[in-house]
């Protein structure tokens, strides 16, 4: 990518000056000391050069934009300066800074960065004339002198460094660095120059407020059911917040998930035509896998083949529950393919995930699992498919039959209307004379509200004999070999349940007839006795 022009660099410096000026004010209020952050100095550099300048441990603060801008940038603060900030927050700046910052120090620094970056985002909102929102800053304590990878910043890739002189009272007189990719830097200056000149940005398809609200509701229902399924699977409380809806591209989403992550592809086969992605960070996926396998979740192992398989099963359960909820709000049968789960870098297979710069709709959710996970997951939907979902839902809610273009469903066979049968849980009510009408031949007129059983006698029903149940953890299941014995929760003399399409209809005893096992029915479960 071409370097920025002198005017673009000046605009970027002004942007940094305004945002960090607000950050300095917030830090001053927080610490109770005068804080000065100088006008920034811009230069092109590489991570290799930064490693040589910062051989000691540092605090890396990643700021991701989730509204108003699409991208992220990184701040670098020396561990000594971070320790001094923590001492000031704890009320004693003269305390010696420990050689290695512990969790208490890191927590204090994290809160300071959170206040600074929040104030910076507010200043940027005023500068860009629109709401700019960020995720809580992510902090990492690393030694830059090592070969530790730092997100999307490769050692030899050139990016922009913005250096600020930081002065806090008489305790800190040092330097803080901000680094950002050329792509994100160019996005910042192009949009800022458009705002300053009074010009409008290049037009592109955008979501209306109503469309964004409708998609948020769809996502809320989708992930609400998924959260319930995951909670039951993990036996832990799971919360997934209402989503933030924005337009984006895969290239921009890569900046939010720079490391390899779990990518789940859900394809709609019936009722809707399209696909979407669910993106989960590596750490969140390892915690889910550990819980499913009965391992310690506070120190999860790396994602190997068996753990990816466990995560895949969790995603399958979540997507199935979500599909059922979508069918209810869309008033139609919706079927999906088994979710395809991969562990890889985003954009690694750009052909399968559309083009990197194709317009997408991103729904950002906050995933919380019983104090073990508190981070962001993303659902990514192609822009055209997102708008189609909105249209179909609004027509369904308006009582109209949603007429999708023939091209959307041309690959699906036309399905006959489903018979309107009373739910099995309800006690059947027969109209007067219904017993006599059962003898009438097929095709005989029946009054409205009754059911012709002859019309459905040939529908297959799966009958199952259930000896007992047992819930095991995945780790226990993997230890099962030939000859292993699994104890069931029911005793040997308890009657066997007989299920018809999953519904309890009778009970009986196991017998042997003509060298085959069978069940002798001893009790019929009446409809009003079913759960």
C-alpha positions in Angstrom: 0.0 0.0 0.0 1.3 3.5 -0.8 2.5 5.7 2.1 0.4 8.6 3.3 0.9 12.1 1.9 2.2 15.0 4.0 -1.3 16.3 4.3 -2.6 12.9 5.4 0.2 12.6 8.0 -0.7 16.1 9.4 -4.4 15.1 9.6 -3.4 11.9 11.5 -1.2 13.8 13.9 -4.1 16.2 14.6 -6.4 13.3 15.2 -3.9 11.8 17.7 -3.4 15.2 19.4 -7.1 15.6 20.0 -7.8 12.0 21.2 -4.8 11.8 23.5 -5.4 15.3 24.9 -8.8 14.0 26.1 -7.1 10.8 27.4 -4.5 13.0 29.4 -7.4 14.9 31.0 -9.1 11.7 32.1 -5.9 10.3 33.5 -5.2 13.6 35.4 -8.6 13.4 37.1 -8.1 9.7 37.9 -4.6 10.1 39.4 -4.9 13.5 41.0 -1.7 14.7 39.3 -1.0 17.0 36.3 -0.7 14.9 33.1 0.8 16.2 29.9 0.9 14.3 26.6 2.8 16.2 23.9 1.9 16.7 20.2 2.7 13.4 18.5 5.6 12.6 16.2 4.8 10.3 13.3 7.2 7.9 11.5 7.2 4.7 9.6 8.7 1.7 11.4 8.5 -2.0 11.8 8.0 -4.3 14.8 11.6 -5.4 14.5 12.8 -1.8 15.2 10.3 -1.4 18.1 11.7 -4.6 19.7 15.2 -3.1 19.6 13.9 0.1 21.3 11.9 -1.7 24.0 13.9 -4.7 25.1 12.2 -4.7 28.5 8.8 -6.0 29.4 6.0 -3.7 28.3 2.2 -3.2 28.6 0.4 -3.6 25.3 -3.1 -2.0 25.2 -5.2 -2.9 22.1 -8.2 -0.7 21.3 -10.8 -2.1 19.0 -13.5 0.1 17.4 -17.0 -1.4 17.2 -19.0 1.5 16.0 -18.2 4.6 13.9 -14.8 3.2 12.8 -13.7 -0.3 11.8 -10.3 -1.3 13.0 -7.9 -1.4 15.9 -4.7 0.2 17.1 -2.1 -0.7 19.8 -0.5 1.4 22.6 2.8 0.5 24.2 3.7 1.6 27.7 6.9 0.6 29.6 6.3 -1.6 32.6 7.9 0.9 35.0 5.5 3.7 33.8 2.6 1.3 34.1 3.7 0.4 37.7 4.0 4.1 38.6 0.4 4.7 37.3 -0.8 1.8 39.4 0.9 3.1 42.5 -0.7 6.5 42.0 -4.1 4.9 41.7 -3.5 2.9 44.9 -2.6 6.2 46.7 1.2 5.9 47.2 3.3 7.0 44.2 6.5 6.6 46.2 6.1 2.8 46.5 8.8 0.9 44.7 7.6 -0.6 41.4 8.0 -4.5 41.6 10.3 -6.1 39.0 7.3 -8.0 37.7 3.8 -6.5 37.8 1.3 -8.8 39.6 -2.4 -9.1 38.9 -3.3 -6.2 41.3 -1.0 -3.8 39.4 -2.3 -5.0 36.0 -5.9 -4.5 37.2 -5.2 -0.9 38.2 -3.4 -0.1 34.9 -6.3 -1.7 33.0 -8.8 0.6 34.7 -6.6 3.6 33.9 -6.4 2.7 30.3 -10.2 2.1 30.2 -10.8 5.6 31.4 -8.3 7.1 29.0 -9.5 5.3 25.9 -13.2 6.0 26.8 -12.5 9.7 26.9 -10.5 9.4 23.7 -13.4 7.8 21.9 -15.7 10.6 23.1 -13.3 13.2 21.5 -13.2 11.2 18.3 -17.0 11.2 18.2 -17.0 15.0 18.2 -14.2 15.1 15.6 -15.8 12.6 13.2 -19.4 14.0 13.8 -20.7 10.6 14.6 -20.7 8.1 17.5 -17.4 6.3 17.9 -17.5 3.4 20.3 -14.7 1.0 21.4 -14.6 -2.3 23.2 -13.0 -2.4 26.6 -9.2 -2.1 26.0 -7.4 -5.4 26.0 -4.1 -5.4 27.9 -1.2 -7.8 27.6 2.1 -7.9 29.6 4.8 -9.0 27.3 8.6 -8.8 26.7 9.0 -7.2 23.3 12.6 -8.3 23.2 11.3 -11.9 22.6 9.8 -13.2 19.4 6.3 -13.0 20.8 3.9 -12.3 17.9 1.8 -9.1 18.3 -1.5 -9.5 16.4 -1.5 -8.4 12.8 1.9 -6.6 13.2 4.5 -8.8 11.5 8.2 -8.1 12.3 9.0 -6.8 8.7 5.7 -5.2 7.9 5.8 -1.4 7.8 3.3 0.5 9.8 2.8 3.9 11.3 4.2 4.8 14.8 2.9 7.8 16.7 5.2 8.7 19.6 3.9 10.8 22.5 5.9 12.3 25.4 4.1 11.4 28.6 4.7 13.4 31.8 2.8 12.8 35.1 3.7 15.1 38.0 7.3 14.6 39.0 7.0 10.8 38.7 6.8 10.0 35.0 8.7 11.6 32.2 8.8 9.0 29.4 7.4 8.0 26.0 4.2 6.2 25.0 3.8 4.7 21.5 0.7 4.2 19.3 1.0 1.9 16.3 -1.6 1.3 13.6 -1.6 -0.4 10.2 -1.4 1.7 7.0 -4.9 0.6 6.0 -6.5 1.8 9.3 -4.4 5.0 9.2 -5.6 5.8 5.7 -9.3 5.1 6.7 -8.9 7.6 9.6 -7.4 10.4 7.6 -9.7 10.0 4.6 -12.8 10.2 6.7 -11.5 13.0 8.8 -10.5 15.1 5.7 -14.0 14.5 4.3 -15.6 15.8 7.5 -13.3 18.9 7.6 -13.9 19.7 4.0 -17.7 19.3 4.3 -17.7 16.6 1.7 -19.6 13.4 2.0 -17.9 10.0 2.1 -18.3 7.7 -1.0 -21.8 6.3 -1.1 -22.2 2.6 -0.3 -25.2 0.5 0.7 -26.1 1.2 4.3 -28.6 -0.2 6.7 -31.5 2.0 7.8 -32.3 2.4 11.5 -35.3 0.0 11.1 -33.2 -2.6 9.3 -30.5 -2.5 12.0 -33.1 -2.8 14.8 -34.8 -5.7 13.0 -31.4 -7.5 12.5 -30.6 -6.8 16.2 -33.8 -8.5 17.2 -33.2 -11.5 14.9 -29.7 -11.8 16.4 -31.0 -11.4 19.9 -33.5 -14.3 19.4 -30.9 -16.4 17.5 -28.2 -16.1 20.2 -30.7 -16.2 23.1 -31.7 -19.7 22.2 -28.1 -20.6 21.5 -27.1 -19.3 25.0 -29.7 -21.5 26.6 -28.5 -24.6 24.7 -24.9 -23.8 25.6 -25.8 -23.3 29.3 -27.5 -26.7 29.4 -24.5 -28.3 27.7 -21.9 -26.8 29.9 -24.0 -26.8 33.1 -22.9 -23.2 33.6 -24.7 -19.9 33.5 -24.3 -18.4 30.0 -25.3 -14.8 29.1 -25.1 -13.3 25.6 -26.0 -9.6 25.4 -28.1 -7.8 22.8 -25.9 -7.3 19.7 -24.3 -4.2 18.3 -25.1 -4.0 14.5 -22.7 -2.5 12.0 -21.6 -2.9 8.4 -18.0 -4.1 7.8 -15.8 -6.2 5.6 -13.8 -9.4 6.2 -10.6 -7.4 5.9 -11.8 -5.1 8.8 -13.0 -8.0 10.9 -9.5 -9.5 10.6 -8.2 -6.6 12.6 -10.6 -7.5 15.4 -9.6 -11.2 15.3 -6.0 -11.1 14.1 -5.1 -14.5 15.6 -6.5 -17.9 14.4 -10.0 -18.4 15.8 -12.9 -20.8 15.6 -15.0 -20.0 12.5 -18.4 -21.7 12.3 -20.3 -21.6 9.0 -24.1 -22.0 9.1 -25.8 -22.6 5.8 -29.6 -22.3 5.5 -31.2 -25.1 3.4 -34.9 -24.4 3.7 -37.0 -21.4 4.6 -34.1 -19.0 4.1 -31.4 -19.1 1.5 -27.9 -17.9 2.5 -25.2 -18.5 5.1 -23.5 -16.7 7.9 -20.4 -17.1 10.1 -20.0 -17.2 13.8 -16.5 -16.2 15.0 -15.2 -17.2 18.4 -11.7 -16.4 19.8 -9.3 -19.3 20.4 -9.3 -18.8 24.2 -13.1 -18.9 24.5 -13.2 -22.0 22.4 -10.6 -23.7 24.6 -12.7 -22.9 27.7 -15.8 -24.3 26.1 -13.9 -27.5 25.1 -12.5 -27.9 28.6 -15.9 -27.6 30.3 -17.3 -30.2 27.9 -14.5 -32.6 28.6 -14.5 -32.2 32.4 -11.2 -30.4 32.5 -10.1 -27.4 34.5 -11.4 -24.4 32.7 -9.2 -21.8 34.3 -6.1 -23.2 32.5 -7.4 -24.7 29.2 -5.2 -26.7 26.9 -4.5 -25.8 23.3 -7.1 -26.6 20.6 -6.3 -30.1 19.3 -8.4 -32.3 17.1 -10.5 -33.7 19.9 -11.1 -30.3 21.5 -12.2 -28.8 18.2 -14.6 -31.8 17.9 -16.0 -30.9 21.3 -16.4 -27.2 20.3 -18.0 -28.4 17.0 -20.6 -30.3 18.9 -21.4 -27.3 21.1 -21.8 -25.2 18.0 -24.1 -27.8 16.5 -26.4 -27.8 19.6 -26.4 -23.9 19.7 -27.2 -23.6 16.0 -30.0 -26.2 16.2 -31.7 -24.4 19.1 -31.3 -21.1 17.3 -32.8 -22.5 14.1 -35.9 -23.6 16.0 -36.4 -20.1 17.4 -36.0 -18.5 14.0 -38.6 -20.8 12.6 -41.1 -19.5 15.2 -40.5 -15.8 14.4 -40.4 -16.3 10.6 -43.6 -18.5 10.7 -42.0 -21.1 8.4 -40.0 -24.2 8.6 -36.3 -23.4 8.6 -33.6 -26.0 8.1 -29.8 -25.6 8.3 -26.9 -27.8 7.4 -24.7 -29.2 10.2 -22.5 -26.3 11.1 -19.0 -26.5 9.7 -16.4 -25.7 12.4 -12.8 -24.7 11.6 -9.9 -23.4 13.6 -8.0 -21.0 11.3 -7.1 -17.4 10.6 -9.8 -15.2 9.1 -9.3 -14.7 5.3 -7.1 -17.7 5.1 -9.6 -19.1 2.6 -11.0 -15.9 1.2 -12.7 -17.7 -1.7 -14.9 -19.7 0.7 -15.8 -16.6 2.8 -16.5 -14.2 -0.1 -14.1 -11.5 -1.0 -12.2 -9.7 1.6 -13.7 -6.3 0.8 -17.3 -7.4 0.2 -19.8 -5.6 2.4 -21.0 -7.6 5.3 -23.2 -7.0 8.4 -21.6 -7.7 11.7 -23.5 -8.5 14.9 -21.2 -8.1 17.9 -22.3 -10.0 21.1 -20.8 -10.1 24.6 -20.4 -13.7 25.7 -20.2 -14.4 29.5 -19.9 -17.9 30.9 -19.9 -18.2 34.7 -16.9 -15.9 35.3 -14.7 -18.0 32.9 -15.5 -16.1 29.7 -16.2 -12.4 29.2 -15.4 -11.4 25.7 -16.8 -10.6 22.3 -18.1 -13.0 19.6 -19.3 -12.0 16.2 -21.9 -13.1 13.7 -21.2 -12.1 10.2 -23.9 -12.1 7.5 -23.6 -11.1 3.8 -25.2 -7.7 3.3 -27.8 -8.9 0.7 -28.8 -11.9 2.8 -29.2 -9.7 5.9 -31.6 -7.3 4.1 -33.5 -10.3 2.8 -33.9 -11.7 6.3 -35.3 -8.3 7.4 -37.8 -8.2 4.5 -39.0 -11.7 5.2 -39.4 -11.1 8.9 -41.3 -7.8 8.5 -43.7 -9.4 6.0 -44.3 -12.4 8.3 -45.0 -10.1 11.3 -47.3 -8.0 9.2 -49.4 -11.0 8.4 -48.4 -11.2 4.8 -47.0 -14.2 3.1 -43.4 -13.5 2.5 -42.9 -13.8 -1.3 -39.2 -14.3 -1.9 -37.9 -14.0 -5.5 -38.0 -17.3 -7.3 -34.2 -17.1 -7.8 -33.7 -17.3 -4.1 -35.5 -20.6 -3.6 -35.2 -22.1 -7.1 -33.1 -24.9 -5.8 -35.7 -26.0 -3.2 -38.6 -28.3 -4.1 -42.1 -27.0 -3.4 -43.3 -28.5 -0.2 -47.0 -29.5 0.4 -48.8 -27.6 3.2 -48.4 -29.2 6.6 -51.6 -30.8 8.1 -53.0 -28.7 11.0 -53.0 -31.3 13.8 -53.7 -30.6 17.5 -50.5 -30.9 19.6 -49.9 -34.3 21.1 -49.7 -32.8 24.6 -53.4 -31.7 24.3 -56.3 -34.0 25.2 -58.1 -34.8 21.9 -61.7 -33.5 21.7 -64.0 -35.2 19.2 -67.0 -33.5 17.7 -70.4 -35.3 18.1 -70.6 -38.2 15.7 -66.9 -38.3 15.1 -66.8 -42.1 16.0 -69.2 -42.8 13.2 -67.3 -40.7 10.7 -64.2 -42.8 11.2 -65.9 -45.5 9.1 -66.5 -43.1 6.2 -64.2 -43.7 3.2 -61.3 -41.4 2.4 -62.5 -38.3 0.6 -65.8 -38.0 2.5 -66.5 -34.4 3.6 -65.7 -33.7 7.3 -66.9 -30.6 9.1 -64.2 -28.0 9.9 -62.3 -28.7 13.2 -62.2 -32.5 12.9 -59.3 -34.7 11.7 -59.4 -37.5 9.1 -57.1 -40.1 10.5 -57.2 -42.1 7.3 -55.3 -39.2 5.6 -52.3 -39.7 7.9 -52.3 -43.5 8.5 -49.3 -44.1 6.2 -47.0 -41.5 7.9 -44.0 -43.5 9.4 -43.5 -43.3 13.2 -40.2 -44.2 14.8 -40.8 -46.5 17.8 -38.0 -46.7 20.4 -37.5 -48.8 23.4 -35.5 -46.9 26.1 -33.8 -49.1 28.6 -32.3 -46.2 30.6 -30.2 -43.1 30.3 -26.8 -41.9 31.5 -25.1 -38.5 31.2 -21.3 -38.7 30.9 -18.6 -36.2 30.2 -16.8 -36.3 26.9 -13.6 -37.3 28.8 -15.3 -40.3 30.3 -16.8 -41.3 26.9 -13.4 -41.2 25.2 -12.1 -43.7 27.9 -14.8 -46.3 26.9 -13.4 -49.4 25.3 -14.8 -52.8 24.3 -15.9 -54.5 27.5 -16.5 -51.3 29.4 -19.8 -51.2 31.4 -21.9 -48.0 31.6 -24.3 -48.0 34.5 -27.7 -46.6 33.7 -29.7 -44.3 36.0 -32.6 -46.8 36.1 -32.7 -50.3 37.8 -32.8 -53.5 35.8 -36.4 -54.3 37.0 -37.8 -50.9 36.0 -40.3 -51.1 33.0 -38.9 -50.1 29.7 -40.2 -46.8 28.2 -41.6 -47.0 24.7 -41.3 -43.8 22.7 -43.1 -42.8 19.4 -41.1 -40.1 17.6 -39.6 -39.2 21.0 -42.9 -39.0 22.9 -43.6 -41.5 25.7 -46.6 -43.6 24.7 -46.3 -46.9 26.7 -44.2 -49.0 29.0 -43.3 -52.7 28.9 -41.0 -55.6 29.7 -38.1 -56.9 27.7 -38.8 -60.4 26.3 -37.1 -62.8 23.8 -39.3 -63.9 20.9 -37.9 -66.1 18.0 -34.3 -65.3 19.1 -35.0 -61.6 18.9 -35.4 -59.0 21.6 -38.9 -57.4 22.0 -40.9 -55.4 24.4 -44.2 -56.7 25.9 -46.5 -53.7 26.5 -47.8 -53.6 30.0 -49.0 -50.1 30.3 -50.4 -47.5 27.9 -49.7 -43.9 28.8 -52.9 -41.9 28.3 -52.5 -38.4 26.6 -53.5 -36.5 29.8 -50.8 -38.4 31.7 -47.9 -37.3 29.5 -45.5 -34.6 30.6 
